[in-house]
Amino acid sequence: EPEVTQTPSHQVTQMGQEVILRCVPISNHLYFYWYRQILGQKVEFLVSFYNNEISEKSEIFDDQFSVERPDGSNFTLKIRSTKLEDSAMYFCASSRQGGNTEAFFGQGTRLTVV
Amino acid sequence: RKEVEQDPGPFNVPEGATVAFNCTYSNSASQSFFWYRQDCRKEPKLLMSVYSSGNEDGRFTAQLNRASQYISLLIRDSKLSDSATYLCVVRSGTYKYIFGTGTRLKVLA
């Protein structure tokens, strides 16, 4: 069964460093998403991406964040200068299309900023 | 008002019990509704989509009431393996899924 894959599963970084989280969405999906979940809190929307551009982003997704689809398979989230409060689980998701289709989530990257 | 609201629980029920979760959403223009399941420190996994006519998948039944902006999930004959957090998810527009806080379920032997 096709699945969304994310790497790495866990990343530890120092405050102020840049990190890149990687995702390979399901191959025939057209919409891609990043979400984050701080420990003990709800899953929060960061950004959606369609047709090689950002479709929508939340207030959390400020200038420190960027997304890219560098080739036909990868979808990345970059955090330029990490802060302690960026520590969270980051989930990538994809969906086949808009409308009533479901989103499928990767297993997540646990980011720890020290 | 929160966009998607759920009772966080926890709901502690014995094996074999029937348990129901509710969820309300604030945007009357929302079109798509889902229940996901999340195990501790794992990714959300799709449990079922929620259709206007209601739908059933084995022991799980989902209902949608558009007039009241309310979604429900019923689990019959609870198993120990049903212990998880159940997430109500609403698709807002074309490009965003909004999650509720989740309802924790613990099924006791």
Interface residues (C-beta under 8 A of the other chain):
Chain A: Y31 Y33 Y35 Q41 K42 V43 E44 F45 S48 Y50 S55 E56 M89 F91 A93 G98 G99 N100 T101 E102 A103 F104 F105 G106 Q107 G108 R110
Chain B: Q31 S32 F34 Q38 R41 K42 E43 P44 K45 L46 S49 L87 R91 G93 T94 Y95 K96 Y97 I98 F99 G100 T101 G102
